[in-house]
């Protein structure tokens, strides 16, 4: 069972098709992890607040009252607004899941390492997207493979 070379010159077992990453040396220091934790916690709190407000009973009751008070001629616009509102809530839930997953991984040795190739994710990328789970090369490859759709966790 000899290793073969694959993407990013990482050895891979041909029979298991999984990367044999070198031992983790920890490219992120404690200060960097604390910085990322703070950013992720603030983002988590903001997303939870936005979702809570959006999904709260009071918010829905006020929204329903506004709809009843509106003219019936703008029903198509209300439907479109509702669809946008639902899509934004769905996106916030996806982002919240990514932020929570990043917080759960933060203290582990795998945080900051690409989940696909095993390379370290650049510090600049983590500063911009602390929930990123893929390095730039793998994120670009995944985006191309999906037909150009963007993936927030990449």
MDTraj code that builds the backbone (N, CA, C; nanometers):
import mdtraj as md
import numpy as np

residues = "UNK UNK UNK UNK UNK UNK UNK UNK UNK UNK UNK UNK UNK UNK UNK UNK UNK UNK UNK UNK UNK UNK UNK UNK UNK UNK UNK UNK UNK UNK UNK UNK UNK UNK UNK UNK UNK UNK UNK UNK UNK UNK UNK UNK UNK UNK UNK UNK UNK UNK UNK UNK UNK UNK UNK UNK UNK UNK UNK UNK UNK UNK UNK UNK UNK UNK UNK UNK UNK UNK UNK UNK UNK UNK UNK UNK UNK UNK UNK UNK UNK UNK UNK UNK UNK UNK UNK UNK UNK UNK UNK UNK UNK UNK UNK UNK UNK UNK UNK UNK UNK UNK UNK UNK UNK UNK UNK UNK UNK UNK UNK UNK UNK UNK UNK UNK UNK UNK UNK UNK UNK UNK UNK UNK UNK UNK UNK UNK UNK UNK UNK UNK UNK UNK UNK UNK UNK UNK UNK UNK UNK UNK UNK UNK UNK UNK UNK UNK UNK UNK UNK UNK UNK UNK".split()
xyz = np.array([
    [0.0845, -0.1160, 0.0000],
    [0.0000, 0.0000, 0.0000],
    [0.0898, 0.1233, 0.0000],
    [0.1368, 0.1623, -0.1151],
    [0.2254, 0.2777, -0.1247],
    [0.1433, 0.4035, -0.1497],
    [0.1851, 0.5152, -0.0886],
    [0.1106, 0.6388, -0.1090],
    [0.1292, 0.6907, -0.2505],
    [0.0273, 0.7554, -0.3022],
    [0.0334, 0.8212, -0.4318],
    [0.0168, 0.9699, -0.4089],
    [0.0639, 1.0516, -0.5015],
    [0.0539, 1.1975, -0.4877],
    [-0.0782, 1.2462, -0.5435],
    [-0.1345, 1.3438, -0.4761],
    [-0.2605, 1.4008, -0.5183],
    [-0.2538, 1.5513, -0.4982],
    [-0.3634, 1.6194, -0.5093],
    [-0.3740, 1.7643, -0.4968],
    [-0.2875, 1.8179, -0.3824],
    [-0.2162, 1.9242, -0.4055],
    [-0.1293, 1.9914, -0.3085],
    [-0.0145, 1.9012, -0.2622],
    [0.0199, 1.8004, -0.3398],
    [0.1301, 1.7095, -0.3092],
    [0.1195, 1.6467, -0.1709],
    [0.0015, 1.6122, -0.1300],
    [-0.0201, 1.5412, -0.0039],
    [-0.0234, 1.3918, -0.0357],
    [0.0441, 1.3100, 0.0448],
    [0.0352, 1.1670, 0.0217],
    [-0.1053, 1.1161, 0.0534],
    [-0.1534, 1.0240, -0.0288],
    [-0.2856, 0.9665, -0.0123],
    [-0.2746, 0.8165, -0.0280],
    [-0.3415, 0.7425, 0.0578],
    [-0.3476, 0.5980, 0.0406],
    [-0.4401, 0.5693, -0.0764],
    [-0.3915, 0.4950, -0.1750],
    [-0.4717, 0.4655, -0.2925],
    [-0.5959, 0.3848, -0.2560],
    [-0.5852, 0.2962, -0.1580],
    [-0.6992, 0.2115, -0.1251],
    [-0.8021, 0.2802, -0.0351],
    [-0.7668, 0.3846, 0.0356],
    [-0.8622, 0.4520, 0.1230],
    [-0.9033, 0.5893, 0.0721],
    [-0.8295, 0.6428, -0.0241],
    [-0.8578, 0.7737, -0.0823],
    [-0.8783, 0.8801, 0.0256],
    [-0.7894, 0.8848, 0.1228],
    [-0.7955, 0.9881, 0.2253],
    [-0.6558, 1.0473, 0.2444],
    [-0.6534, 1.1732, 0.2749],
    [-0.5272, 1.2444, 0.2890],
    [-0.4564, 1.2030, 0.4174],
    [-0.3264, 1.1838, 0.4066],
    [-0.2427, 1.1603, 0.5239],
    [-0.1712, 1.2911, 0.5551],
    [-0.2353, 1.3729, 0.6344],
    [-0.1805, 1.5042, 0.6640],
    [-0.0626, 1.4908, 0.7598],
    [0.0354, 1.5787, 0.7465],
    [0.1463, 1.5767, 0.8415],
    [0.0957, 1.6163, 0.9788],
    [0.1707, 1.5850, 1.0845],
    [0.1266, 1.6221, 1.2187],
    [0.1013, 1.7712, 1.2288],
    [-0.0012, 1.8071, 1.2999],
    [-0.0417, 1.9468, 1.3158],
    [0.0573, 2.0206, 1.4037],
    [0.1101, 2.1312, 1.3518],
    [0.2024, 2.2109, 1.4305],
    [0.1345, 2.3343, 1.4885],
    [0.0136, 2.3641, 1.4438],
    [-0.0611, 2.4775, 1.4976],
    [-0.0133, 2.6095, 1.4429],
    [-0.0590, 2.6459, 1.3248],
    [-0.0140, 2.7713, 1.2652],
    [-0.0827, 2.8926, 1.3263],
    [-0.1841, 2.8715, 1.4100],
    [-0.2511, 2.9825, 1.4771],
    [-0.2069, 2.9874, 1.6230],
    [-0.1648, 3.1058, 1.6656],
    [-0.1251, 3.1186, 1.8055],
    [-0.2478, 3.1515, 1.8918],
    [-0.2277, 3.1612, 2.0209],
    [-0.3382, 3.1832, 2.1144],
    [-0.4078, 3.3166, 2.0867],
    [-0.3309, 3.4209, 2.0598],
    [-0.3905, 3.5525, 2.0334],
    [-0.4779, 3.5491, 1.9081],
    [-0.4327, 3.4801, 1.8052],
    [-0.5118, 3.4694, 1.6828],
    [-0.6421, 3.3936, 1.7097],
    [-0.6327, 3.2860, 1.7857],
    [-0.7537, 3.2085, 1.8177],
    [-0.8507, 3.2916, 1.9025],
    [-0.7978, 3.3707, 1.9954],
    [-0.8839, 3.4567, 2.0762],
    [-0.9529, 3.5625, 1.9904],
    [-0.8794, 3.6179, 1.8959],
    [-0.9365, 3.7163, 1.8035],
    [-1.0501, 3.6545, 1.7242],
    [-1.0251, 3.5357, 1.6686],
    [-1.1276, 3.4684, 1.5884],
    [-1.2478, 3.4300, 1.6749],
    [-1.2227, 3.3861, 1.7983],
    [-1.3327, 3.3504, 1.8881],
    [-1.4219, 3.4722, 1.9124],
    [-1.3616, 3.5862, 1.9370],
    [-1.4380, 3.7077, 1.9619],
    [-1.5229, 3.7452, 1.8406],
    [-1.4648, 3.7399, 1.7233],
    [-1.5386, 3.7728, 1.6003],
    [-1.6534, 3.6739, 1.5800],
    [-1.6255, 3.5455, 1.5969],
    [-1.7285, 3.4431, 1.5785],
    [-1.8402, 3.4568, 1.6821],
    [-1.8063, 3.4864, 1.8060],
    [-1.9084, 3.5024, 1.9099],
    [-1.9975, 3.6235, 1.8830],
    [-1.9364, 3.7329, 1.8383],
    [-2.0162, 3.8522, 1.8048],
    [-2.1098, 3.8219, 1.6874],
    [-2.0592, 3.7502, 1.5875],
    [-2.1420, 3.7162, 1.4716],
    [-2.2546, 3.6216, 1.5134],
    [-2.2236, 3.5238, 1.5982],
    [-2.3256, 3.4314, 1.6487],
    [-2.4364, 3.5083, 1.7204],
    [-2.3964, 3.5990, 1.8077],
    [-2.4939, 3.6764, 1.8839],
    [-2.5813, 3.7626, 1.7924],
    [-2.5205, 3.8249, 1.6925],
    [-2.5969, 3.9078, 1.5988],
    [-2.6950, 3.8228, 1.5176],
    [-2.6515, 3.7061, 1.4736],
    [-2.7404, 3.6186, 1.3971],
    [-2.8546, 3.5668, 1.4838],
    [-2.8244, 3.5283, 1.6075],
    [-2.9298, 3.4811, 1.6975],
    [-3.0317, 3.5917, 1.7246],
    [-2.9831, 3.7128, 1.7444],
    [-3.0740, 3.8249, 1.7689],
    [-3.1620, 3.8521, 1.6474],
    [-3.1009, 3.8525, 1.5291],
    [-3.1776, 3.8782, 1.4072],
    [-3.2829, 3.7695, 1.3845],
    [-3.2441, 3.6446, 1.4042],
    [-3.3396, 3.5350, 1.3860],
    [-3.4503, 3.5405, 1.4914],
    [-3.4141, 3.5733, 1.6135],
    [-3.5127, 3.5821, 1.7203],
    [-3.6140, 3.6919, 1.6910],
    [-3.5661, 3.8055, 1.6488],
    [-3.6546, 3.9168, 1.6164],
    [-3.7449, 3.8812, 1.4994],
    [-3.6861, 3.8193, 1.3987],
    [-3.7617, 3.7834, 1.2786],
    [-3.8688, 3.6792, 1.3090],
    [-3.8355, 3.5845, 1.3960],
    [-3.9256, 3.4727, 1.4205],
    [-4.0109, 3.4897, 1.5462],
    [-3.9937, 3.5997, 1.6163],
    [-4.0693, 3.6192, 1.7413],
    [-4.2170, 3.6391, 1.7104],
    [-4.2978, 3.6044, 1.8054],
    [-4.4420, 3.6213, 1.7892],
    [-4.4802, 3.7656, 1.7688],
    [-4.4181, 3.8574, 1.8453],
    [-4.4508, 3.9992, 1.8326],
    [-4.4181, 4.0510, 1.6939],
    [-4.3042, 4.0109, 1.6431],
    [-4.2652, 4.0550, 1.5093],
    [-4.3597, 4.0042, 1.4030],
    [-4.4021, 3.8808, 1.4160],
    [-4.4956, 3.8230, 1.3186],
    [-4.6340, 3.8871, 1.3310],
    [-4.6778, 3.9159, 1.4538],
    [-4.8082, 3.9794, 1.4726],
    [-4.8072, 4.1198, 1.4128],
    [-4.6999, 4.1941, 1.4387],
    [-4.6888, 4.3289, 1.3820],
    [-4.6852, 4.3226, 1.2294],
    [-4.6133, 4.2242, 1.1764],
    [-4.6060, 4.2090, 1.0307],
    [-4.7441, 4.1756, 0.9730],
    [-4.8181, 4.0877, 1.0396],
    [-4.9521, 4.0516, 0.9927],
    [-5.0452, 4.1728, 0.9978],
    [-5.0352, 4.2526, 1.1028],
    [-5.1180, 4.3730, 1.1139],
    [-5.0851, 4.4702, 1.0014],
    [-4.9569, 4.4837, 0.9702],
    [-4.9173, 4.5706, 0.8598],
    [-4.9754, 4.5207, 0.7286],
    [-4.9738, 4.3908, 0.7088],
    [-5.0275, 4.3336, 0.5850],
    [-5.1774, 4.3588, 0.5727],
    [-5.2496, 4.3442, 0.6831],
    [-5.3937, 4.3672, 0.6793],
    [-5.4269, 4.5131, 0.6526],
    [-5.3416, 4.6022, 0.6999],
    [-5.3655, 4.7453, 0.6811],
    [-5.3314, 4.7918, 0.5403],
    [-5.2588, 4.7103, 0.4659],
    [-5.2164, 4.7508, 0.3313],
    [-5.3276, 4.7278, 0.2304],
    [-5.3154, 4.8003, 0.1213],
    [-5.4087, 4.7885, 0.0102],
    [-5.3949, 4.6507, -0.0545],
    [-5.5056, 4.5921, -0.0962],
    [-5.5062, 4.4609, -0.1596],
    [-5.4393, 4.4577, -0.2954],
    [-5.4193, 4.5738, -0.3573],
    [-5.3585, 4.5769, -0.4905],
    [-5.2099, 4.5446, -0.4890],
    [-5.1472, 4.5517, -0.3739],
    [-5.0033, 4.5262, -0.3696],
    [-4.9703, 4.3848, -0.3205],
    [-5.0636, 4.2930, -0.3337],
    [-5.0408, 4.1545, -0.2911],
    [-4.9187, 4.0920, -0.3588],
    [-4.8981, 4.1118, -0.4891],
    [-4.7775, 4.0531, -0.5503],
    [-4.6484, 4.1063, -0.4872],
    [-4.6452, 4.2338, -0.4531],
    [-4.5268, 4.2911, -0.3904],
    [-4.5064, 4.2317, -0.2517],
    [-4.6158, 4.2140, -0.1765],
    [-4.6066, 4.1537, -0.0439],
    [-4.5538, 4.0105, -0.0539],
    [-4.6004, 3.9373, -0.1552],
    [-4.5520, 3.8002, -0.1746],
    [-4.4025, 3.7996, -0.2034],
    [-4.3592, 3.8921, -0.2877],
    [-4.2163, 3.9013, -0.3200],
    [-4.1352, 3.9396, -0.1962],
    [-4.1860, 4.0347, -0.1189],
    [-4.1174, 4.0748, 0.0045],
    [-4.1077, 3.9575, 0.1017],
    [-4.2149, 3.8802, 0.1107],
    [-4.2161, 3.7637, 0.2002],
    [-4.1123, 3.6609, 0.1559],
    [-4.1014, 3.6391, 0.0271],
    [-4.0020, 3.5435, -0.0245],
    [-3.8602, 3.5896, 0.0064],
    [-3.8342, 3.7184, -0.0105],
    [-3.7021, 3.7728, 0.0225],
    [-3.6747, 3.7570, 0.1708],
    [-3.7745, 3.7867, 0.2522],
    [-3.7611, 3.7749, 0.3975],
    [-3.7302, 3.6306, 0.4378],
    [-3.8000, 3.5354, 0.3801],
    [-3.7762, 3.3939, 0.4101],
    [-3.6365, 3.3505, 0.3643],
    [-3.5949, 3.3969, 0.2479],
    [-3.4610, 3.3622, 0.1981],
    [-3.3529, 3.4192, 0.2897],
    [-3.3731, 3.5396, 0.3392],
    [-3.2762, 3.5987, 0.4312],
    [-3.2701, 3.5202, 0.5621],
    [-3.3838, 3.4755, 0.6106],
    [-3.3853, 3.3935, 0.7321],
    [-3.3132, 3.2615, 0.7096],
    [-3.3380, 3.2001, 0.5945],
    [-3.2703, 3.0739, 0.5623],
    [-3.1193, 3.0941, 0.5564],
    [-3.0767, 3.2026, 0.4936],
    [-2.9332, 3.2316, 0.4837],
    [-2.8737, 3.2557, 0.6213],
    [-2.9458, 3.3250, 0.7071],
    [-2.8975, 3.3509, 0.8428],
    [-2.8839, 3.2198, 0.9201],
    [-2.9769, 3.1270, 0.9003],
    [-2.9671, 2.9961, 0.9676],
    [-2.8453, 2.9180, 0.9190],
    [-2.8195, 2.9226, 0.7890],
    [-2.7019, 2.8542, 0.7327],
    [-2.5749, 2.9157, 0.7897],
    [-2.5690, 3.0476, 0.7902],
    [-2.4507, 3.1157, 0.8423],
    [-2.4318, 3.0877, 0.9914],
    [-2.5416, 3.0851, 1.0659],
    [-2.5330, 3.0549, 1.2090],
    [-2.4770, 2.9143, 1.2297],
    [-2.5214, 2.8192, 1.1522],
    [-2.4694, 2.6819, 1.1631],
    [-2.3195, 2.6786, 1.1348],
    [-2.2747, 2.7549, 1.0368],
    [-2.1322, 2.7600, 1.0040],
    [-2.0524, 2.8252, 1.1165],
    [-2.1059, 2.9307, 1.1736],
    [-2.0382, 2.9998, 1.2842],
    [-2.0305, 2.9081, 1.4064],
    [-2.1399, 2.8388, 1.4375],
    [-2.1396, 2.7469, 1.5511],
    [-2.0415, 2.6317, 1.5288],
    [-2.0345, 2.5820, 1.4056],
    [-1.9392, 2.4749, 1.3744],
    [-1.7963, 2.5249, 1.3900],
    [-1.7699, 2.6476, 1.3463],
    [-1.6357, 2.7047, 1.3602],
    [-1.5995, 2.7220, 1.5076],
    [-1.6941, 2.7682, 1.5884],
    [-1.6680, 2.7828, 1.7321],
    [-1.6395, 2.6469, 1.7963],
    [-1.7093, 2.5440, 1.7515],
    [-1.6864, 2.4097, 1.8065],
    [-1.5488, 2.3556, 1.7672],
    [-1.5002, 2.3938, 1.6487],
    [-1.3691, 2.3465, 1.6013],
    [-1.2535, 2.4323, 1.6504],
    [-1.2828, 2.5500, 1.6980],
    [-1.1810, 2.6527, 1.7230],
    [-1.0643, 2.6065, 1.8097],
    [-1.0894, 2.5317, 1.9132],
    [-0.9811, 2.4903, 2.0027],
    [-0.9146, 2.3609, 1.9604],
    [-0.9687, 2.2969, 1.8596],
    [-0.9106, 2.1713, 1.8134],
    [-0.7966, 2.1935, 1.7161],
    [-0.7167, 2.0918, 1.6970],
    [-0.6020, 2.1046, 1.6066],
    [-0.6415, 2.1193, 1.4601],
    [-0.7643, 2.0823, 1.4245],
    [-0.8059, 2.0916, 1.2850],
    [-0.8520, 2.2310, 1.2454],
    [-0.8786, 2.3187, 1.3435],
    [-0.9240, 2.4530, 1.3080],
    [-0.8131, 2.5271, 1.2347],
    [-0.8495, 2.5927, 1.1263],
    [-0.7519, 2.6656, 1.0463],
    [-0.6857, 2.5786, 0.9419],
    [-0.7278, 2.4548, 0.9360],
    [-0.6762, 2.3612, 0.8368],
    [-0.7909, 2.3278, 0.7420],
    [-0.7616, 2.3296, 0.6130],
    [-0.8616, 2.3009, 0.5107],
    [-0.9166, 2.1592, 0.5303],
    [-1.0484, 2.1497, 0.5352],
    [-1.1118, 2.0198, 0.5552],
    [-1.1004, 1.9301, 0.4319],
    [-1.0660, 1.9890, 0.3174],
    [-1.0550, 1.9096, 0.1950],
    [-0.9127, 1.8618, 0.1686],
    [-0.8166, 1.9533, 0.1712],
    [-0.6791, 1.9159, 0.1341],
    [-0.5854, 1.9041, 0.2538],
    [-0.6223, 1.9638, 0.3673],
    [-0.5390, 1.9565, 0.4864],
    [-0.4367, 2.0675, 0.4993],
    [-0.4248, 2.1548, 0.3989],
    [-0.3323, 2.2678, 0.4092],
    [-0.3852, 2.3697, 0.5095],
    [-0.2945, 2.4509, 0.5626],
    [-0.3359, 2.5592, 0.6505],
    [-0.4146, 2.6621, 0.5701],
    [-0.5198, 2.7145, 0.6309],
    [-0.5958, 2.8240, 0.5705],
    [-0.5230, 2.9528, 0.6081],
    [-0.4998, 3.0376, 0.5105],
    [-0.4242, 3.1608, 0.5328],
    [-0.4897, 3.2466, 0.6413],
    [-0.4063, 3.3093, 0.7235],
    [-0.4550, 3.3954, 0.8312],
    [-0.5438, 3.5066, 0.7768],
    [-0.5056, 3.5655, 0.6650],
    [-0.5867, 3.6733, 0.6062],
    [-0.7265, 3.6224, 0.5708],
    [-0.7351, 3.4999, 0.5225],
    [-0.8663, 3.4422, 0.4900],
    [-0.9475, 3.4206, 0.6175],
    [-0.8847, 3.3704, 0.7207],
    [-0.9555, 3.3476, 0.8465],
    [-1.0008, 3.4790, 0.9099],
    [-0.9224, 3.5847, 0.8920],
    [-0.9639, 3.7149, 0.9434],
    [-1.0890, 3.7635, 0.8706],
    [-1.0934, 3.7404, 0.7393],
    [-1.2077, 3.7841, 0.6595],
    [-1.3284, 3.6936, 0.6805],
    [-1.3048, 3.5639, 0.6935],
    [-1.4117, 3.4641, 0.7069],
    [-1.3705, 3.3622, 0.8130],
    [-1.3840, 3.3952, 0.9397],
    [-1.3370, 3.3040, 1.0439],
    [-1.4060, 3.1680, 1.0426],
    [-1.5221, 3.1590, 0.9776],
    [-1.5919, 3.0317, 0.9690],
    [-1.5464, 2.9477, 0.8498],
    [-1.4506, 2.9989, 0.7731],
    [-1.4032, 2.9272, 0.6545],
    [-1.3494, 2.7895, 0.6932],
    [-1.3893, 2.6903, 0.6157],
    [-1.3415, 2.5541, 0.6412],
    [-1.2565, 2.5013, 0.5263],
    [-1.2454, 2.5808, 0.4201],
    [-1.1647, 2.5422, 0.3043],
    [-1.0630, 2.6519, 0.2737],
    [-0.9462, 2.6105, 0.2250],
    [-0.8476, 2.7082, 0.1779],
    [-0.9002, 2.7693, 0.0470],
    [-0.8355, 2.8738, 0.0023],
    [-0.8799, 2.9421, -0.1193],
    [-0.8813, 2.8470, -0.2387],
    [-0.7754, 2.7689, -0.2558],
    [-0.7674, 2.6795, -0.3725],
    [-0.8838, 2.5807, -0.3734],
    [-0.9140, 2.5211, -0.2604],
    [-1.0236, 2.4236, -0.2537],
    [-1.1599, 2.4921, -0.2660],
    [-1.1741, 2.6112, -0.2088],
    [-1.2999, 2.6846, -0.2196],
    [-1.3282, 2.7220, -0.3646],
    [-1.2255, 2.7664, -0.4366],
    [-1.2420, 2.8003, -0.5775],
    [-1.2789, 2.6747, -0.6571],
    [-1.2114, 2.5647, -0.6289],
    [-1.2428, 2.4397, -0.6972],
    [-1.3849, 2.3941, -0.6699],
    [-1.4290, 2.4055, -0.5454],
    [-1.5654, 2.3661, -0.5098],
    [-1.6678, 2.4574, -0.5766],
    [-1.6352, 2.5863, -0.5842],
    [-1.7267, 2.6809, -0.6485],
    [-1.7392, 2.6497, -0.7970],
    [-1.6281, 2.6211, -0.8607],
    [-1.6325, 2.5852, -1.0032],
    [-1.7113, 2.4571, -1.0244],
    [-1.6898, 2.3595, -0.9380],
    [-1.7587, 2.2304, -0.9517],
    [-1.9092, 2.2450, -0.9321],
    [-1.9510, 2.3436, -0.8515],
    [-2.0934, 2.3622, -0.8266],
    [-2.1576, 2.4565, -0.9279],
    [-2.0837, 2.4944, -1.0278],
    [-2.1392, 2.5807, -1.1305],
    [-2.1339, 2.7279, -1.0981],
    [-2.0456, 2.7657, -1.0071],
    [-2.0266, 2.9072, -0.9769],
    [-2.1069, 2.9580, -0.8599],
    [-2.1859, 2.8730, -0.7979],
    [-2.2617, 2.9162, -0.6802],
    [-2.1647, 2.9424, -0.5666],
    [-2.1914, 3.0450, -0.4889],
    [-2.1026, 3.0758, -0.3776],
    [-2.1448, 2.9952, -0.2564],
    [-2.0479, 2.9603, -0.1762],
    [-2.0698, 2.8845, -0.0539],
    [-2.0070, 2.9616, 0.0601],
    [-2.0864, 3.0163, 0.1512],
    [-2.0341, 3.1009, 0.2574],
    [-1.9271, 3.0363, 0.3434],
    [-1.9322, 2.9068, 0.3609],
    [-1.8343, 2.8437, 0.4490],
    [-1.7002, 2.8222, 0.3826],
    [-1.6923, 2.8547, 0.2582],
    [-1.5667, 2.8321, 0.1882],
    [-1.4825, 2.9512, 0.2060],
])
top = md.Topology()
chain = top.add_chain()
for i, resn in enumerate(residues, 1):
    res = top.add_residue(resn, chain, resSeq=i)
    for name in ("N", "CA", "C"):
        top.add_atom(name, md.element.get_by_symbol(name[0]), res)
traj = md.Trajectory(xyz[None], top)
